[in-house]
Amino acid sequence: MNATGARRRYMFLHGLRWLPTGLIIPILVLLPLDRGLTLAQVGAAGVAQGLIVLMLELPTGGLADAIGRRPVLLAAGVVNLASFGLLAVAGSLPLFAAVFALQGIYRALDSGPLDAWYVDAALAADPEADIESGLSRGGAVAGVAIAGGALASGGLVALDPLPGVNPLAVPVLAGLAVQVVALVAVAALLTEVRPARGARALAASVREVPGTIRAAFGLLRRSRILTALVAVELFWGFGMITFETLLPVRLTEVVDDADTAAALLGPAGSAAWLASAAGAALVPLASRRIGAPWTGATLRVLQGATVVGMALLAGPAGVLAAYLLCYVVHGAANPVHMGLLHRQVDGPYRTTVLSLNSMMAQPAGALGLLVLTALADATSVSTAMLVGAGVLAAAAPLYLVARRPAPPRPAAREKDAVGLST
């Protein structure tokens, strides 16, 4: 297998990985509501996913390094099959909590091994392989797969092709079928040659996890810029609940019918992911003009404003227009944030800090899910969205910390200890 073959397999497997996610995004909140749960109960059940990802993200990365990427991805696929199967029949709070818990295990297992396999396979075939281009194309494929899945989900709900099956459950069954195909594809296409490493290597990897976590937090203590950037993820994770979880409920309020809302969210979700890609493509223009810190701060305020629009605009057209603008900003904000983060870390500490940055969104998202859904039940969905919008915008000043370099420090000792470029 040459580098081009590795890239093609990676893109194909990446698309299959994200297609089931696109299929269930429009109905993941509406289905439990339709089966009798309150919005606060959906939020409480969803907390399990964020907490489990938080606990397992670093250990599962070590597991993939110890025993191989292929077995970990196969295990992830089996767990995802179980979560889809349970989602198709769940009708109570404990069962939906189990669905979200399984999704948390799946996401932790699935986070990273496919990208790592592609990089290893491409560089083994050609040390000069353009892996950045392959990873970028994988991101584009993921966006298209999610968009296509969301569009198909809305069509399936609208067509209601299975008599006797709740229309909101049909995309779940479609996602289950795609996951079976994805599992077979991973088994057939993801080949790796690894030295025999047994229980001893696995145990050693597990023992290293506490030290890795301590090192990551040590980096935060030594860099105020890095601390500020990672703190942005806390606000971002909390505020994303507004457009990932509450938007379907808000749209249901506007159109006064869950099935109609789900049918609208299919094409809207598809357009949102395409809008996200457009935002990512356009943001370098703003960064070059006003600088990355000011761009990041501006985008945080703009995203808060789009959420205010979703909360207050009347009619489905207004709500969905604000939703699409929100995703334009969302797609633009991520590369700005990651670019600033990369500039603060050197060498072997890069992966640890990026993992920590990703992990910060999990407890924040879990807290946002719990707080904002409970607030929506107690007051209104619009009120909860306005609170989330304020939290998103409140992160803006944290980007401005990166405008100035950190004060001078004992360079040799500090840089040798933590690998920071600040």
C-alpha positions in Angstrom: 0.0 0.0 0.0 1.5 3.3 -1.1 0.8 6.8 0.4 -2.0 7.5 -2.1 -3.7 4.1 -1.2 -3.5 4.9 2.5 -5.1 8.3 1.9 -7.9 6.8 -0.1 -8.6 4.2 2.5 -8.5 6.9 5.2 -11.0 9.1 3.4 -13.4 6.3 2.8 -13.3 5.0 6.4 -13.5 8.6 7.7 -16.7 9.2 5.6 -18.2 5.9 6.9 -17.3 6.9 10.5 -19.2 10.2 10.3 -22.2 9.3 8.2 -24.1 7.6 11.1 -23.5 10.6 13.3 -25.1 12.8 10.6 -28.1 10.5 10.5 -28.9 10.9 14.2 -27.9 14.5 14.9 -31.4 15.9 13.9 -33.3 13.4 16.0 -31.0 12.7 19.0 -33.0 15.1 21.3 -36.4 14.8 19.6 -36.6 11.0 19.8 -36.4 10.8 23.7 -38.7 13.8 24.0 -41.2 12.0 21.7 -40.9 8.9 23.9 -41.9 10.8 27.1 -38.7 12.3 28.6 -38.6 15.9 29.6 -35.9 18.2 28.3 -34.2 18.2 31.7 -34.2 14.4 31.7 -32.5 14.4 28.3 -29.9 16.7 29.6 -29.3 14.6 32.7 -28.9 11.5 30.5 -26.6 13.3 28.1 -24.2 14.2 30.9 -23.0 10.6 31.0 -21.4 11.0 27.5 -19.3 14.0 28.4 -18.1 12.6 31.6 -17.1 9.2 30.1 -15.2 10.9 27.3 -13.4 13.0 29.8 -12.3 10.0 31.8 -11.4 7.8 28.9 -9.9 10.0 26.2 -6.3 9.8 27.4 -6.4 6.1 28.5 -7.9 5.0 25.2 -5.2 6.8 23.4 -2.7 4.8 25.3 -4.6 1.6 24.6 -4.4 2.3 20.8 -0.7 2.8 21.0 -0.2 -0.3 23.1 -2.3 -2.9 21.1 -2.8 -1.2 17.8 -5.3 1.1 16.1 -7.2 -1.6 14.3 -8.5 -3.5 17.3 -9.4 -0.3 19.1 -11.4 1.0 16.1 -13.1 -2.4 15.8 -14.0 -2.3 19.5 -15.3 1.3 19.0 -17.5 0.1 16.1 -19.0 -2.7 18.2 -19.8 -0.2 21.0 -21.4 2.2 18.5 -23.6 -0.7 17.1 -24.8 -1.4 20.7 -25.6 2.3 21.2 -27.6 2.5 18.0 -29.5 -0.7 18.8 -30.4 0.5 22.2 -31.4 4.0 20.9 -33.8 2.4 18.5 -35.8 0.8 21.4 -35.1 3.0 24.4 -38.1 4.4 26.1 -37.0 5.3 29.7 -34.5 7.6 31.3 -32.1 4.7 32.4 -32.0 3.3 28.9 -31.4 6.7 27.3 -28.6 7.3 29.9 -27.1 4.0 28.8 -27.3 5.1 25.2 -25.3 8.3 26.0 -22.9 6.3 28.1 -22.2 3.9 25.2 -21.7 6.9 22.9 -19.2 8.3 25.3 -17.2 5.0 25.3 -17.4 4.9 21.5 -16.2 8.5 21.1 -13.3 7.9 23.5 -12.2 4.8 21.7 -12.7 6.3 18.2 -10.9 9.6 18.9 -7.6 9.6 17.1 -6.7 6.0 16.1 -7.8 6.4 12.4 -5.8 9.6 11.9 -2.8 8.0 13.6 -3.1 4.9 11.4 -3.2 7.1 8.3 -0.1 9.1 9.2 1.8 5.9 10.1 0.8 4.1 6.9 1.5 7.1 4.6 4.9 7.8 6.1 5.9 4.2 6.1 5.1 4.1 2.4 6.7 7.5 1.6 8.6 9.5 4.3 7.9 12.6 2.2 4.2 12.0 1.9 1.9 15.1 2.2 0.1 13.9 5.3 -1.3 17.4 6.0 -3.2 17.4 2.7 -4.6 13.9 3.5 -5.8 15.0 7.0 -7.3 18.1 5.5 -9.2 16.1 2.9 -10.4 13.8 5.7 -11.9 16.8 7.5 -13.7 17.8 4.3 -15.0 14.2 3.8 -16.3 14.3 7.4 -18.2 17.5 6.8 -19.8 16.1 3.6 -20.7 12.9 5.4 -22.4 14.6 8.3 -24.2 17.0 5.9 -25.3 14.0 3.7 -26.4 12.1 6.8 -28.4 15.0 8.2 -30.1 15.5 4.8 -30.9 11.8 4.6 -32.2 11.9 8.1 -34.7 14.6 7.4 -35.8 12.8 4.2 -36.4 9.5 6.1 -38.5 11.2 8.7 -40.5 13.0 6.1 -41.0 9.9 3.9 -41.8 7.6 6.9 -40.8 4.5 4.8 -41.3 1.8 7.6 -45.0 1.4 8.6 -45.3 0.7 12.3 -42.0 2.3 13.1 -41.8 5.8 14.7 -40.6 8.1 11.9 -38.0 9.6 14.3 -36.5 6.1 14.8 -36.0 5.4 11.1 -32.7 7.4 10.9 -31.4 5.4 13.8 -32.0 2.1 12.0 -30.3 3.6 8.9 -27.3 4.6 11.0 -27.1 1.1 12.5 -26.9 -0.4 9.0 -24.2 2.1 8.0 -22.2 1.2 11.1 -22.3 -2.4 10.2 -20.8 -1.5 6.8 -18.2 0.7 8.6 -17.2 -2.1 10.9 -16.7 -4.5 8.0 -14.7 -1.8 6.1 -12.4 -1.3 9.1 -11.7 -5.0 9.4 -11.0 -5.3 5.6 -9.1 -2.0 4.9 -7.3 -0.9 8.0 -4.2 -3.1 7.9 -1.2 -2.5 10.1 2.0 -4.4 10.9 3.0 -4.1 14.5 5.4 -6.0 16.7 3.9 -8.3 19.2 3.1 -6.3 22.3 1.1 -8.0 25.0 -0.3 -7.3 28.5 3.0 -5.9 29.7 3.0 -3.1 27.1 -0.7 -2.4 27.9 0.0 -2.2 31.6 2.9 0.2 31.0 0.7 2.4 28.8 -1.9 2.6 31.5 0.7 3.5 34.1 1.9 6.4 32.0 -1.6 8.1 31.9 -1.4 9.8 35.3 2.0 11.2 34.5 0.7 12.5 31.1 -2.2 14.2 32.8 0.1 15.8 35.4 2.4 17.0 32.7 -0.4 18.6 30.8 -1.7 20.5 33.8 1.9 21.5 34.5 2.0 23.2 31.1 -1.1 25.3 32.0 0.5 26.5 35.2 3.6 27.7 33.3 1.8 29.7 30.5 -0.9 32.3 31.1 -1.6 32.3 27.3 -2.1 28.6 27.2 -4.3 28.7 30.2 -6.4 31.4 28.6 -6.8 29.5 25.4 -7.8 26.2 27.1 -10.2 28.2 29.3 -11.9 29.3 26.1 -12.9 25.7 25.5 -14.8 25.7 28.8 -17.0 28.6 27.6 -17.3 27.1 24.1 -18.2 23.7 25.3 -20.9 25.1 27.6 -22.3 27.4 25.0 -22.4 24.9 22.2 -25.4 23.2 23.9 -27.5 26.1 22.6 -27.2 25.2 18.9 -26.4 21.5 19.2 -29.1 20.5 21.7 -31.6 23.3 22.2 -32.0 24.4 18.6 -34.2 21.4 17.6 -36.4 22.1 20.6 -36.6 25.8 19.7 -37.5 24.9 16.1 -40.2 22.5 17.3 -41.7 25.4 19.4 -41.8 27.6 16.3 -43.4 25.1 13.9 -45.4 23.4 16.7 -44.6 19.8 15.5 -41.7 17.5 16.2 -41.8 15.6 12.9 -41.9 18.8 10.9 -39.0 20.2 12.9 -37.0 17.0 12.3 -37.7 17.1 8.6 -36.5 20.8 8.4 -33.4 20.0 10.5 -32.3 17.4 7.9 -31.5 19.9 5.1 -30.7 22.6 7.6 -28.1 20.4 9.3 -26.6 19.6 5.9 -26.4 23.2 5.0 -24.9 24.0 8.4 -21.9 21.7 7.9 -21.3 23.2 4.5 -21.6 26.7 6.0 -19.0 25.6 8.6 -16.6 24.6 5.8 -17.1 28.0 4.2 -16.3 29.8 7.4 -13.1 27.8 7.8 -12.1 28.7 4.2 -12.8 32.4 4.7 -11.3 33.0 8.1 -7.6 33.4 7.0 -8.6 36.7 5.3 -9.8 38.1 8.7 -6.8 36.7 10.5 -4.3 38.4 8.2 -6.2 41.7 8.4 -6.7 42.1 12.2 -4.6 39.2 13.7 -5.6 35.9 15.1 -6.3 37.0 18.7 -8.7 39.8 17.6 -10.3 37.4 15.1 -10.9 34.8 17.8 -12.4 37.4 20.1 -14.6 38.8 17.4 -15.9 35.4 16.4 -16.8 34.5 20.0 -19.0 37.7 20.2 -20.5 37.0 16.7 -21.4 33.4 17.7 -23.1 34.7 20.8 -25.1 37.1 18.6 -26.2 34.3 16.2 -27.5 32.3 19.2 -29.5 35.4 20.3 -31.0 35.4 16.9 -32.0 31.7 17.2 -33.6 32.5 20.6 -35.6 35.6 19.6 -36.3 35.6 15.8 -39.9 34.5 14.9 -40.7 31.9 12.3 -38.7 28.9 11.1 -36.9 31.0 8.4 -35.4 33.4 10.9 -34.4 30.7 13.4 -32.7 28.6 10.6 -31.0 31.6 9.1 -29.4 32.4 12.5 -28.5 28.7 12.8 -26.6 28.7 9.5 -24.8 31.9 10.4 -23.9 30.3 13.7 -22.2 27.4 11.9 -20.3 29.8 9.6 -18.8 31.4 12.7 -18.3 28.0 14.3 -16.3 26.7 11.4 -14.2 29.8 11.2 -13.5 29.8 15.0 -12.0 26.3 15.2 -8.9 26.8 13.0 -8.2 30.2 14.6 -8.3 28.6 18.0 -6.2 25.6 17.0 -3.7 27.9 15.3 -3.2 30.0 18.4 -2.9 26.8 20.5 -0.3 25.3 18.3 1.9 28.4 18.5 2.1 28.0 22.3 3.5 24.4 22.4 6.7 22.8 21.1 7.6 19.2 20.2 6.6 16.3 22.3 4.1 18.3 24.4 1.9 19.2 21.5 -0.4 16.1 21.5 -0.8 16.3 25.3 -1.9 19.9 25.2 -4.3 19.3 22.3 -5.9 16.4 24.1 -6.3 18.5 27.2 -7.9 21.3 25.2 -10.3 18.8 23.7 -11.1 17.3 27.1 -12.0 20.6 28.6 -15.0 20.8 26.4 -16.4 17.6 27.8 -17.2 18.6 31.4 -18.2 22.1 30.2 -20.6 20.5 27.7 -22.0 18.2 30.4 -22.5 21.2 32.7 -24.1 23.2 29.9 -26.4 20.3 29.1 -27.5 20.0 32.7 -27.9 23.7 33.4 -29.4 24.9 30.2 -31.9 22.1 29.7 -33.1 22.5 33.3 -33.3 26.3 32.8 -35.3 25.7 29.6 -37.8 23.5 31.5 -38.0 26.0 34.4 -38.4 29.1 32.2 -38.2 28.8 28.4 -36.0 27.5 25.7 -35.3 31.1 24.5 -34.1 32.1 28.0 -31.7 29.2 28.2 -30.4 30.0 24.7 -29.8 33.7 25.8 -27.8 32.5 28.8 -25.7 30.2 26.6 -25.1 33.1 24.1 -23.8 35.2 27.0 -21.4 32.4 28.0 -20.1 32.1 24.4 -19.4 35.8 24.1 -17.8 36.0 27.6 -14.9 34.0 26.3 -13.8 36.8 23.9 -11.4 38.6 26.2 -9.4 35.4 26.8 -8.1 35.5 23.2 -6.7 38.9 23.8 -4.2 37.5 26.3 -2.4 36.1 23.3 -1.8 39.6 21.9 1.3 40.1 24.2 4.1 37.6 24.9 4.5 36.2 28.3 7.0 38.1 30.6 10.6 36.8 30.4 11.5 33.8 32.4 14.6 31.6 33.0 14.5 30.4 29.4 16.7 27.3 29.6 15.2 25.8 32.7 11.6 26.7 31.7 11.8 25.6 28.1 13.6 22.4 28.9 11.0 21.6 31.6 7.8 22.3 29.7 8.6 22.8 26.0 6.7 26.0 25.6 7.3 28.6 23.0 6.0 31.5 25.1 
